């Protein structure tokens, strides 16, 4: 378990940052302010925040009508689960 601690800390940090950024984008959307780019949201998902982003979007009802996110994020989550399993097997 000790060898996984850095990965757990990284995952939690990225997840928290991703949830906050997603909520900020929702707030900015309501206010008509300059928005966070979809590329940034997908980058955060790709580096480990996909599950957090998906759950946050569902919770605050943000971008839930965008197929790009509602299909893309679950696909990224599946790929991250597979990568995690492979990493655990190798370590």
N, C-alpha and C positions, 0 to 999 in steps of 0.2 A: 504494500500500500504506500509506503514511504516514497518509492520511486515514481509513483503517479502524482504526488503532491504538486509539483510544478505545473503539470498539465491541468489539474483540477483548478488551481489558482488562476491559470491563464483562461480557462473556459469560463469560470465565474466572472472574471474581470471583463472579458469580451462580451459576455451575456448581459452584464449590467450596463455597460456602455451602449450596447446595441438597443436595449430596451429604452434607455433614456433618450437616445437620438431619435428613435421611432416616435416616442411621445412628443418630443420637441417638434418633429415634422408635422404631427397631427395638430399641435397647437398653432404652428405657423400657418397651416392650411386654413384653420378657422379664422385667423386674423388677416389672411390675405397677404402675409409677409413673404419674403424671399424664402424659398423652400430648400430642403436638403435634397440633393439629387438622388435619383433612383440608383445611379451607379454607386454612390456612397453607401446606400442601404444594402445593395447586393454585395458590395465589398465586405461590409461588416458581417453579413451572413456567411460569406465564403470563408472568412478567417475564424469562424467558430460561433458566430452569434445567430445562426439560422433558426434554431429552435426558439430562442428568446424573442427574436424578431417576429416569428410566426405567431407565437402565443400573445405577444403584445399587440400585434395588429388585430388579432381576433378579439382580444379583450377590449380594446378602445375603438374597434370598428374603423380601422384605418387601412385603406387600400384593399379592402376585402373584395371589391368588385374588379380588381385588376388581376386578370388571369396570369399575367407574368409573375406576380407575387404568390398567388394562391396555388399555382402549379410549381413554380420555380423553387420556392422555399422548401416545400416537402421533398423535392428531388435533391436539393442540397443537403437536407437533413439525412436522407437515406445514404447519400455518399459519405457524409461525415460519420455515420454509424458504422459503415463498412470500413472506413479508414481507421476508426478507433479500434474496432475488433482486430484488424490486421496489426495495428501497433501493439496492442496487448499481447497478441500471439508472439510477436517478435521480441518483446521485452520479457 
